[in-house]
Structure formats: C-alpha cells, structure tokens
Amino acid sequence: MVITELLERNAKLWPDEIALVEINPAAQPEETMTWREANLIESSPNGRYRREMSWKEFDVKANRFANLLFTRGVKRGDKVGILLMNCLEWLPIYFGILKTGALAVPMNYRYSADEISYCVDLADVSFLVFGPEFIDRVNTAKADMPKVGQYFFVGAGRPDYADSYDELTRYCSSTAPAVFLEEEDNAAIYFSSGTTGFPKAILHAHKALIASAMVEQNHHSQQHDDVFVCIPPLYHTGAKMHWFGSLYSGSKAVLLRGVKPEWIFQAISEEKATIIWLLVPWVQDILDSIDRGDLKLEDYRLDQLRLMHIGAQPVPPSLVRRWLKVFPHHQYDVNYGLSESIGPGAVHLGVENLHKLGAIGKAGYMWKTRVVDENGTDVPAGEVGELILQGPGVMKCYYKNPEASAESLKDGWLYTGDMAKMDEDGFIYLVDRKKDVIITGGENLYPVQIEDFLRAYPKIKDVAVIGLPHERLGEIAAAIIEPVEGQTITEEEIEKFCEGMPRYKRPRKIIFAEVPRNPTGKIEKPKLRERYCAVRLVEAQTTK
C-alpha cells in the first residue's frame, strides 16, 4: 500500500464527511475571499474565518492537480517543490504530486531567497508551487533557479511568470491518473541540516510515508470520530506525519493558522477537537495565560480533548507536570524522531508511562533502537552513547550526497547524532547532541549561517554561535563576539545589524569575549558551552 491509497479509500468510504478545516483567525474578509475555492467559505460571528473540505473534494483536488502536472509534462521521478504557508490547498497539492509518480519537495517557509535557490538546485526541482507570501523571495531567487521550468501560484496577486493553480485546476480531469506506485518508489525529499550550513536533502520512499501513518495511529489511537488540531507547518515532517494518523483513521483535522492561546482554545472548543500537538513555547504561553486570568477555561468546550502531545525539542518535565495539574484528565505523550526517520514516532513515551517523565520513551511501533559507543557497540544501561534507529521510516539516503549518507547509514541503522542513555527498563533519555544545531521553539538554527552573517560586520574579528538553555524556547542562540582590536561594539549595534537576517535567526544574547580556537583553527564550542551554559543556568535559577 502507498499513502495515496488511503486518501482514495477515505473518499469512497466517507465522501461527504469533512477531512480538513482551515482556520485563519487573523484574516480580514477581503483576504479570505481572494482564495478561489469551490467549497464553502464561512465567517463566524467573532470575525474568524474558516474553510472546509470533504474527503471527496480532497481527492478530487489532488487528482486535478496531478492531471494539470501531466499536461505540463511531468514525469515519474520529477521533483515538484512546495513553498506555501499552511492552507487548505497544501495537502491536495502534496497528494497530487505523489499521484503522478513525481516527488514532493516541501520547503521551509522561513527560507531566504538564497536558501530557496540552494534547495531547489540540490533537489533538482523542475516545478515549483508557491503562494503570495513568497513572491519577493521567489522573484529574487528566480535567476538562480534555471532548473525550474514551470511555476504555479496559489492565491491572489499572481506574478506574470507563474500559472494560476486556482484557475487551471478547475478545468482538469477529476479522475485519478493511471499511475502504478509501489512502496519502494521514491516519494518525497525533505530538508535537514547539521552545523555546516545549508540543508541536506533527505530522500524517502513511499513505504516510509505509509509506515509513518501506521506508527502514528498505533501510538495515539486515532479513531474515525477524533478531531486533530494541527498548528506546526506542514513542510515539517512532524506536522504532516502526525496528521497521517488522521488520514489513516479517516478523521477530521483542523489547520490552525496562529498560535495565540485564545485562538488555540477557540479551535479546540468550536471544532470539538480531541487531539492536539503542541510545541513547548505554546504550552508555556497557554499556561501563563491561564495563570494571568487572560484565558478562562470555563469559556471553552474542552471536555472532549483527550490527548496533548509534544515533540520537536526537549520537554521540561516541570512543564508537563504543570499542564497535567491544570488538565488532570488529559493523556500526555512525547514523540522523538528526525526528518531522516520520517519525523516523529521512532521513539515515544506512551500515554501509560507518565512515571518515566523526562524520558523520550522506548522504540516506537515497528522501530528498533540502540545506544552505542564510537565503535557501534551497545553501551551498558545508564551509560551515554549515540542513539541509533532502525525501521521502515529510515531515509533511503541524503540525495546526491553519498559521503553524508555513509556517515549516517551504517549496517541498516540510522545514526542520529544525538547522545542518549537507556535505563534498566529500556526507556531512553536524551543527554546532548553531537551536532551543533540549536533548537529554539521547535525550529532548527544553523550556527554557521549566523556566524557567516555576523562576520560581515567590520568591527567583528571572530564570532561563535552556541545554544543557551531557555525555559520557554528550549534554547536560544547566543553570539560570542570578539571585536577587532581597538574597536568597541555595543549590543545595540549588533542588534541593528542583525535586522538584515530573518528574525528567528537573530541571536537573542550577545556576549563580548575571546573566541577560542584549537590548533587546527576550529572553534572550541564545547568550551564555550561549558562556560556560558553554566552561567546561564545559574542566572535562571537566581531570577526565579
């Protein structure tokens, strides 16, 4: 079975039932009405805007886009990029691509123009679908993307070099294309990165996608009457693969475009949601809002919510205890995975294992885990080693990068680069990461990119970027800056200069100090983390 068969099954079994709902609380009426949709657009009395799509409409829209791609010459194995914010069109476009035998290539909506062109080139993207939020970046990147022969635009304000997805798909056949897909066929390319700069392209087969759907449904027991609220971006394997549990069970999902606590609770209440996946900052914001009295639980229908689960970054046990104190009848779970393992589910805690709070859990359904030393030998319980994974969701390779593939894939095991230990009961606890990636609010920051940007400032001699512990975001980026001899730099100068990069990449803490390097010229980041993380933790403790 391949993942598109689940969509076709749902369209036959529950054609008129709602598959997807998009809620955009911040939308103005004219913004909502620019979307050319055949399905219903509603506005609720409180000014929030909502669109919905049945399983039949979902499948028809996927078929129409697949047939549009065929009219433009798409072939099996071609790569089709997706550069969209979460919206009702996102998943039908993704499934339309898969139905042609082409590969879907979702991209981070925070990518700069340089990153877009880099990823398009790396993944050999020849078709690109994008929305209005990306016009300026695609305009800038277009000259550096000669491989892209076709552009499709979703929404209003279409640039003249792109064709209208909205206009053209309505005239395409709604019949499923006659393309035979097998589990071993290539299905999608996702992007990840280590500390060396731009992302790596991760190649997954169809069997990884269908396996992730089975794993998610097994872990969280989605039934046909469940309703899942999905807030994180769909380009991310975490969001999409958690939604695959809804696909597997034929249940409704809500794409919520916004993270304000009141918006989240409105969506839960009005859509009668039973499951929600949150990131650590959102959980903290909700609890803080409740404590301040800004969010009053009695204003919402919450009795039906049965499960809250978290992933994408380390989860403070104290935060979970705080949540469960407010919501004692909710189930809780934490999920661990990588884009290389098709997102979450390789390890999960399980709702029955709250006594192991602080662990990421055990091997997930159909997965195997080990903790090994530098020779690949299992370490004893309680000792630290590298976490490695084996299962049906492991990537085929890093696309066009055999060296990196060989480093991560060894003897059928995926080496995660995450340091961990396992207790006597087989529960795994993350200790640290080999990689220098900073995870802040569920998003990866790549220190080398930030360092390269800062080095362009003429008063900076050297710079190193590390992650510091942060109660709400997990980590924040800190820049250790060594000024040019005789020069004085202020934090205000650096903050002003950093306005030239995306907000989420800007360092949140500036430290002026010498940057240590070893004899081979490499920055000694372990020394910096030892020095400044300890200071940061002491600061956090003394301010409570």
PLY file of the C-alpha trace (Angstrom):
ply
format ascii 1.0
element vertex 544
property float x
property float y
property float z
element edge 543
property int vertex1
property int vertex2
end_header
0.00 0.00 0.00
1.08 3.59 -0.66
-0.15 6.72 1.09
-2.34 7.92 -1.82
-4.47 4.77 -1.48
-5.56 5.93 1.98
-6.89 9.17 0.52
-8.75 7.32 -2.22
-10.19 4.88 0.34
-11.42 7.76 2.53
-13.03 9.48 -0.46
-15.02 6.31 -1.17
-15.97 5.46 2.42
-16.74 8.99 3.69
-17.11 11.22 0.60
-19.17 13.95 2.27
-17.50 13.97 5.68
-15.10 16.80 6.48
-11.44 15.92 6.05
-9.77 19.29 6.53
-10.66 22.62 8.08
-8.53 25.75 7.74
-8.97 28.46 10.36
-7.17 31.77 9.93
-8.07 33.89 12.96
-6.12 36.92 11.76
-7.66 37.02 8.27
-9.62 40.03 7.10
-12.71 39.42 4.91
-11.03 40.58 1.70
-8.04 38.35 2.41
-10.21 35.31 2.86
-12.24 35.95 -0.27
-9.18 36.09 -2.55
-8.88 32.30 -2.32
-10.73 30.78 -5.26
-12.36 27.77 -3.65
-15.35 25.74 -4.81
-16.05 24.67 -1.24
-17.73 26.76 1.43
-16.10 29.81 2.97
-17.68 30.80 6.26
-17.16 33.64 8.71
-18.04 33.04 12.31
-19.68 35.71 14.50
-16.41 36.56 16.23
-14.72 37.51 12.96
-12.63 34.36 12.49
-12.56 32.82 9.04
-12.94 29.17 8.24
-12.82 26.93 5.18
-13.52 23.23 4.99
-13.04 20.37 2.55
-14.62 16.92 2.39
-12.69 13.74 1.70
-14.20 13.61 -1.80
-13.21 17.22 -2.53
-9.73 16.50 -1.18
-9.25 13.55 -3.53
-10.75 15.40 -6.50
-8.43 18.37 -5.96
-5.43 16.05 -5.73
-6.47 14.35 -8.98
-6.98 17.70 -10.73
-3.52 18.92 -9.78
-1.96 15.61 -10.83
-3.63 15.91 -14.24
-2.54 19.55 -14.53
1.05 18.45 -13.93
0.67 15.83 -16.67
-0.44 18.50 -19.14
2.81 20.33 -18.36
4.97 17.29 -18.99
5.67 15.98 -15.50
7.30 12.54 -15.50
7.82 9.85 -12.91
10.77 10.88 -10.75
10.47 14.62 -11.43
10.69 16.90 -8.39
7.92 19.39 -7.52
8.68 21.99 -4.87
6.06 23.28 -2.41
6.56 26.71 -0.87
3.31 27.51 0.93
2.07 28.56 4.32
-0.37 26.12 5.92
-3.61 26.33 3.94
-6.39 24.17 2.59
-4.53 23.76 -0.71
-1.32 22.37 0.81
-2.21 18.70 1.25
-4.17 18.25 -2.02
-1.14 19.67 -3.84
1.17 17.28 -1.98
-1.01 14.27 -2.81
-1.49 15.42 -6.39
2.28 15.35 -6.84
2.53 11.85 -5.36
-0.25 10.57 -7.65
1.87 11.42 -10.73
4.85 9.38 -9.56
6.81 12.60 -9.09
8.46 13.53 -5.80
7.06 16.19 -3.48
9.69 18.60 -2.16
8.31 20.70 0.73
10.39 23.71 1.76
10.63 25.72 4.96
8.53 28.87 4.71
11.28 30.76 6.55
13.90 30.11 3.88
15.60 33.16 2.45
15.90 33.60 -1.33
19.40 32.09 -1.21
18.18 29.06 0.70
15.27 28.58 -1.70
17.53 28.60 -4.74
20.02 26.31 -3.00
17.38 23.72 -2.08
15.71 23.89 -5.50
19.05 23.21 -7.16
20.08 20.48 -4.71
16.81 18.58 -5.12
16.62 19.08 -8.92
13.22 20.76 -8.61
11.70 21.40 -12.06
8.21 22.56 -10.95
7.57 25.00 -8.11
4.27 25.76 -6.37
4.28 28.90 -4.22
1.95 31.37 -2.54
1.68 35.15 -2.09
3.93 35.25 0.99
6.88 34.15 -1.17
6.61 36.44 -4.21
9.52 38.68 -3.28
11.80 35.76 -2.35
10.96 33.76 -5.48
11.44 36.89 -7.62
14.90 37.28 -6.11
15.80 33.59 -6.40
14.35 33.01 -9.88
17.51 33.91 -11.79
19.40 31.27 -9.80
16.83 28.52 -10.45
17.29 27.59 -14.13
16.11 24.02 -13.46
12.60 25.25 -12.67
10.67 25.22 -15.91
7.15 25.70 -14.52
5.79 27.88 -11.73
2.32 27.50 -10.22
0.89 30.21 -7.99
-1.75 29.68 -5.29
-3.85 32.71 -4.35
-4.22 36.32 -5.47
-1.58 38.65 -6.91
-0.07 36.12 -9.33
3.26 37.17 -10.90
3.25 37.03 -14.71
5.79 34.18 -14.93
3.57 31.79 -12.93
0.40 29.95 -13.88
-2.66 30.09 -11.64
-3.21 26.88 -9.71
-6.69 28.09 -8.77
-7.81 28.81 -12.34
-6.21 25.90 -14.16
-7.06 23.01 -11.84
-10.80 23.65 -12.09
-10.66 22.65 -15.77
-8.59 19.48 -15.26
-9.98 15.99 -15.02
-11.06 14.80 -11.59
-10.27 11.18 -12.46
-7.29 9.60 -10.73
-4.32 9.23 -13.08
-3.44 5.69 -14.14
-0.07 5.57 -12.39
1.02 2.43 -10.58
3.03 3.14 -7.43
4.98 0.70 -5.30
6.27 1.08 -1.75
9.89 1.18 -2.86
9.28 4.07 -5.29
10.74 7.43 -4.34
8.07 9.73 -2.88
9.47 12.87 -1.29
12.52 14.93 -0.44
12.66 16.80 2.85
15.41 19.07 4.09
17.54 18.96 7.18
20.94 20.29 8.14
23.80 19.92 10.53
26.22 22.61 11.61
27.91 23.09 8.27
25.42 25.49 6.72
22.75 24.85 4.15
20.36 21.88 4.42
20.83 18.35 3.19
18.17 16.73 1.01
16.58 13.64 2.57
15.11 11.09 0.17
12.17 8.98 1.34
10.30 6.14 -0.35
6.53 5.61 -0.31
6.96 2.86 2.27
8.28 5.43 4.75
5.16 7.57 4.37
2.72 4.70 4.83
4.75 3.37 7.75
4.61 6.76 9.48
0.81 6.74 9.17
0.63 3.29 10.75
3.03 4.29 13.53
1.13 7.47 14.37
-2.23 5.71 14.53
-0.76 2.94 16.66
0.77 5.38 19.14
-2.16 7.76 19.55
-5.12 5.50 18.72
-6.84 7.87 16.30
-10.37 6.76 15.59
-12.80 7.95 12.94
-14.52 10.34 15.35
-11.31 12.04 16.51
-10.51 15.65 15.56
-6.86 16.69 15.39
-5.71 20.32 15.64
-2.53 20.79 13.60
-0.65 24.06 14.11
3.00 23.47 13.07
3.96 23.99 9.41
3.13 21.18 7.02
6.55 21.36 5.33
7.86 19.79 8.54
7.76 16.02 8.79
6.47 16.28 12.36
3.26 18.09 11.47
2.49 16.06 8.39
3.25 12.69 9.88
1.12 13.40 12.95
-1.68 14.33 10.54
-1.13 11.00 8.79
-2.85 9.45 11.84
-5.98 11.37 10.84
-5.57 10.19 7.25
-5.22 6.60 8.43
-8.38 6.76 10.54
-10.37 8.96 8.13
-10.87 11.58 10.81
-11.11 15.35 10.63
-8.11 17.64 11.07
-8.01 21.39 11.68
-5.20 23.50 10.23
-4.95 26.44 12.61
-3.00 29.42 11.30
-1.92 31.07 14.52
-0.53 30.24 17.94
-2.22 32.68 20.34
-3.60 30.73 23.34
-7.13 32.04 22.78
-7.04 31.01 19.12
-5.89 27.51 20.07
-8.67 27.13 22.64
-11.29 28.56 20.27
-10.30 25.95 17.68
-10.42 23.14 20.24
-13.81 24.30 21.50
-15.58 25.13 18.23
-14.25 22.16 16.25
-14.71 19.75 19.19
-11.07 18.71 18.96
-9.88 15.58 20.75
-6.14 15.65 19.98
-3.63 18.48 19.77
0.12 18.55 19.15
1.92 21.50 20.72
5.45 22.83 20.96
6.96 23.74 24.31
6.61 27.56 23.88
2.91 27.24 23.06
2.27 25.07 26.12
4.04 27.61 28.30
2.13 30.51 26.72
-1.19 28.74 27.36
-0.36 28.02 30.98
0.92 31.55 31.59
-2.25 32.95 30.03
-4.36 30.78 32.32
-2.36 31.87 35.36
-2.83 35.55 34.46
-6.55 35.04 34.01
-6.42 36.05 30.33
-7.58 32.57 29.31
-10.61 31.33 31.23
-11.24 27.61 30.83
-14.95 27.97 31.52
-15.28 29.96 28.29
-14.43 26.93 26.15
-15.63 23.41 25.48
-12.65 21.26 26.49
-14.14 18.07 27.97
-13.71 16.16 24.71
-9.94 16.88 24.45
-8.30 13.58 25.32
-4.64 13.91 24.28
-1.94 16.58 24.19
1.42 15.53 22.87
4.70 17.39 22.35
7.72 16.95 20.14
10.45 18.72 18.13
12.57 19.76 21.15
13.48 18.72 24.70
10.47 18.92 27.02
10.99 20.11 30.62
9.26 17.62 32.95
8.18 20.54 35.17
6.17 21.94 32.26
4.34 18.66 31.74
3.54 18.42 35.46
2.20 21.96 35.32
-0.03 21.09 32.34
-1.36 17.94 33.99
-2.15 19.89 37.13
-4.44 22.14 35.07
-5.70 19.28 32.86
-5.56 16.17 35.07
-7.83 14.13 32.80
-5.74 14.61 29.64
-3.45 11.96 28.27
0.08 13.13 27.53
2.77 11.81 25.20
6.14 12.94 23.86
7.50 11.93 20.47
11.03 11.74 19.12
12.21 11.47 15.56
14.20 13.06 12.77
13.39 14.10 9.24
15.75 11.25 8.35
13.35 8.88 10.14
10.26 10.46 8.53
9.57 12.59 11.57
8.17 11.63 14.98
7.43 8.14 16.16
10.79 6.38 16.10
10.71 6.76 19.87
7.73 7.73 22.00
6.90 7.79 25.68
3.38 6.38 25.55
0.39 7.73 27.44
0.70 4.99 30.05
4.27 5.92 31.06
4.00 9.20 32.95
6.10 7.61 35.69
9.01 7.96 33.23
8.54 11.67 32.67
11.79 13.13 31.32
12.43 10.18 29.03
11.66 10.35 25.32
10.39 6.79 25.65
11.04 3.45 24.04
11.34 2.29 20.46
8.16 3.11 18.58
5.86 0.72 16.75
7.88 -1.18 14.08
11.09 0.59 15.23
14.26 -0.62 16.93
16.65 1.50 18.99
20.16 1.10 20.36
22.60 3.32 22.25
26.14 2.68 21.04
29.72 3.82 21.52
32.02 5.17 18.81
32.61 1.59 17.58
28.92 0.81 17.17
28.86 -1.42 20.26
25.92 -1.21 22.64
26.75 0.63 25.86
25.50 -0.65 29.24
22.32 0.75 30.75
22.88 4.17 32.27
25.92 4.99 30.12
25.90 7.68 27.43
26.25 6.80 23.77
24.81 7.71 20.39
21.17 6.85 19.71
20.71 4.85 16.53
17.45 3.75 14.86
16.21 1.02 12.54
12.77 0.85 10.99
10.62 1.26 7.88
10.78 5.07 8.05
14.53 5.44 7.68
15.52 7.56 4.70
16.91 5.96 1.57
19.83 8.39 1.55
20.86 12.00 1.51
20.06 12.87 -2.09
23.23 13.39 -4.14
25.40 13.18 -1.03
26.93 9.70 -0.71
29.52 10.84 1.84
26.92 12.13 4.29
24.75 9.08 3.63
27.62 6.75 4.51
28.23 8.64 7.75
24.61 8.34 8.88
23.56 4.95 7.45
25.62 2.02 8.68
24.68 -1.64 8.53
20.97 -0.82 8.25
21.00 1.64 11.17
20.46 5.40 11.16
22.99 7.21 13.35
21.10 10.18 14.78
23.97 12.25 16.15
22.02 12.50 19.43
23.69 11.40 22.62
21.45 9.42 24.95
21.32 6.85 27.73
18.94 3.98 28.35
17.70 2.90 31.76
17.19 -0.65 33.00
13.61 -0.64 31.72
14.63 0.35 28.18
13.50 3.98 28.40
15.72 6.43 26.55
16.82 9.82 27.87
18.47 12.39 25.61
21.68 13.83 27.04
23.16 16.10 24.38
23.63 16.40 20.65
26.72 15.76 18.65
25.53 18.29 16.17
25.65 21.97 16.99
22.15 22.65 15.71
20.25 24.96 18.06
16.58 24.03 18.53
14.61 27.10 19.54
10.85 26.88 19.77
10.87 23.72 17.64
12.86 25.33 14.81
16.45 24.49 13.88
19.02 27.26 13.76
22.32 26.64 11.98
25.16 28.45 13.78
27.49 28.62 10.78
24.94 30.68 8.82
24.55 33.15 11.68
28.31 33.32 12.17
28.91 33.99 8.49
26.39 36.82 8.55
27.92 38.44 11.63
31.44 38.20 10.28
30.47 40.70 7.61
30.31 43.42 10.28
33.64 45.29 10.02
34.22 45.64 13.76
33.96 41.86 14.39
37.19 39.88 14.43
35.69 36.49 15.24
32.35 35.04 16.30
30.88 31.78 17.55
27.20 30.95 17.97
26.02 28.42 20.53
22.74 27.47 22.16
21.94 28.50 25.71
19.20 26.87 27.82
15.93 28.78 27.84
12.88 27.89 29.91
10.26 28.65 27.25
12.01 28.09 23.92
14.26 25.20 24.93
17.33 27.03 23.64
18.25 30.46 22.37
21.08 31.45 20.07
23.94 33.29 21.77
26.67 35.01 19.80
30.12 35.21 21.39
31.75 38.13 19.59
35.42 39.03 19.61
35.86 42.64 18.46
38.63 43.84 16.21
41.49 45.05 18.40
40.95 48.65 19.43
37.29 48.66 18.40
34.31 48.97 20.73
30.98 47.36 19.83
27.65 47.75 21.58
24.78 45.29 21.74
22.60 47.90 20.04
24.96 47.96 17.04
24.79 44.19 16.68
21.01 44.10 17.07
20.65 46.76 14.39
22.99 44.89 12.03
21.10 41.63 12.62
17.92 43.19 11.26
19.32 42.11 7.89
18.56 38.45 8.61
15.26 36.71 9.41
14.03 37.47 12.91
14.08 33.85 14.06
17.81 33.57 13.25
18.90 36.65 15.19
20.92 35.95 18.35
18.92 36.60 21.50
22.02 37.06 23.64
25.26 38.89 22.80
28.46 38.14 24.70
31.69 40.06 24.03
34.64 37.76 24.66
37.54 35.97 23.02
36.56 33.12 20.70
38.76 30.08 21.46
40.08 28.02 18.55
42.11 24.82 18.58
45.42 24.35 16.75
43.66 23.32 13.55
41.60 26.53 13.56
38.28 25.05 14.67
36.19 26.92 17.22
36.15 25.07 20.53
32.42 25.19 21.08
32.40 22.60 23.90
34.46 25.05 25.96
32.04 27.86 25.19
29.02 25.75 26.12
30.66 24.65 29.35
31.46 28.25 30.24
28.28 30.05 29.22
25.60 27.41 29.66
26.58 27.05 33.30
26.40 30.81 33.74
23.03 30.94 32.05
21.61 28.19 34.25
22.81 29.96 37.40
21.23 33.19 36.16
17.93 31.39 35.52
17.92 29.84 38.98
18.70 33.08 40.79
15.96 35.02 38.99
13.15 32.64 39.99
0 1
1 2
2 3
3 4
4 5
5 6
6 7
7 8
8 9
9 10
10 11
11 12
12 13
13 14
14 15
15 16
16 17
17 18
18 19
19 20
20 21
21 22
22 23
23 24
24 25
25 26
26 27
27 28
28 29
29 30
30 31
31 32
32 33
33 34
34 35
35 36
36 37
37 38
38 39
39 40
40 41
41 42
42 43
43 44
44 45
45 46
46 47
47 48
48 49
49 50
50 51
51 52
52 53
53 54
54 55
55 56
56 57
57 58
58 59
59 60
60 61
61 62
62 63
63 64
64 65
65 66
66 67
67 68
68 69
69 70
70 71
71 72
72 73
73 74
74 75
75 76
76 77
77 78
78 79
79 80
80 81
81 82
82 83
83 84
84 85
85 86
86 87
87 88
88 89
89 90
90 91
91 92
92 93
93 94
94 95
95 96
96 97
97 98
98 99
99 100
100 101
101 102
102 103
103 104
104 105
105 106
106 107
107 108
108 109
109 110
110 111
111 112
112 113
113 114
114 115
115 116
116 117
117 118
118 119
119 120
120 121
121 122
122 123
123 124
124 125
125 126
126 127
127 128
128 129
129 130
130 131
131 132
132 133
133 134
134 135
135 136
136 137
137 138
138 139
139 140
140 141
141 142
142 143
143 144
144 145
145 146
146 147
147 148
148 149
149 150
150 151
151 152
152 153
153 154
154 155
155 156
156 157
157 158
158 159
159 160
160 161
161 162
162 163
163 164
164 165
165 166
166 167
167 168
168 169
169 170
170 171
171 172
172 173
173 174
174 175
175 176
176 177
177 178
178 179
179 180
180 181
181 182
182 183
183 184
184 185
185 186
186 187
187 188
188 189
189 190
190 191
191 192
192 193
193 194
194 195
195 196
196 197
197 198
198 199
199 200
200 201
201 202
202 203
203 204
204 205
205 206
206 207
207 208
208 209
209 210
210 211
211 212
212 213
213 214
214 215
215 216
216 217
217 218
218 219
219 220
220 221
221 222
222 223
223 224
224 225
225 226
226 227
227 228
228 229
229 230
230 231
231 232
232 233
233 234
234 235
235 236
236 237
237 238
238 239
239 240
240 241
241 242
242 243
243 244
244 245
245 246
246 247
247 248
248 249
249 250
250 251
251 252
252 253
253 254
254 255
255 256
256 257
257 258
258 259
259 260
260 261
261 262
262 263
263 264
264 265
265 266
266 267
267 268
268 269
269 270
270 271
271 272
272 273
273 274
274 275
275 276
276 277
277 278
278 279
279 280
280 281
281 282
282 283
283 284
284 285
285 286
286 287
287 288
288 289
289 290
290 291
291 292
292 293
293 294
294 295
295 296
296 297
297 298
298 299
299 300
300 301
301 302
302 303
303 304
304 305
305 306
306 307
307 308
308 309
309 310
310 311
311 312
312 313
313 314
314 315
315 316
316 317
317 318
318 319
319 320
320 321
321 322
322 323
323 324
324 325
325 326
326 327
327 328
328 329
329 330
330 331
331 332
332 333
333 334
334 335
335 336
336 337
337 338
338 339
339 340
340 341
341 342
342 343
343 344
344 345
345 346
346 347
347 348
348 349
349 350
350 351
351 352
352 353
353 354
354 355
355 356
356 357
357 358
358 359
359 360
360 361
361 362
362 363
363 364
364 365
365 366
366 367
367 368
368 369
369 370
370 371
371 372
372 373
373 374
374 375
375 376
376 377
377 378
378 379
379 380
380 381
381 382
382 383
383 384
384 385
385 386
386 387
387 388
388 389
389 390
390 391
391 392
392 393
393 394
394 395
395 396
396 397
397 398
398 399
399 400
400 401
401 402
402 403
403 404
404 405
405 406
406 407
407 408
408 409
409 410
410 411
411 412
412 413
413 414
414 415
415 416
416 417
417 418
418 419
419 420
420 421
421 422
422 423
423 424
424 425
425 426
426 427
427 428
428 429
429 430
430 431
431 432
432 433
433 434
434 435
435 436
436 437
437 438
438 439
439 440
440 441
441 442
442 443
443 444
444 445
445 446
446 447
447 448
448 449
449 450
450 451
451 452
452 453
453 454
454 455
455 456
456 457
457 458
458 459
459 460
460 461
461 462
462 463
463 464
464 465
465 466
466 467
467 468
468 469
469 470
470 471
471 472
472 473
473 474
474 475
475 476
476 477
477 478
478 479
479 480
480 481
481 482
482 483
483 484
484 485
485 486
486 487
487 488
488 489
489 490
490 491
491 492
492 493
493 494
494 495
495 496
496 497
497 498
498 499
499 500
500 501
501 502
502 503
503 504
504 505
505 506
506 507
507 508
508 509
509 510
510 511
511 512
512 513
513 514
514 515
515 516
516 517
517 518
518 519
519 520
520 521
521 522
522 523
523 524
524 525
525 526
526 527
527 528
528 529
529 530
530 531
531 532
532 533
533 534
534 535
535 536
536 537
537 538
538 539
539 540
540 541
541 542
542 543
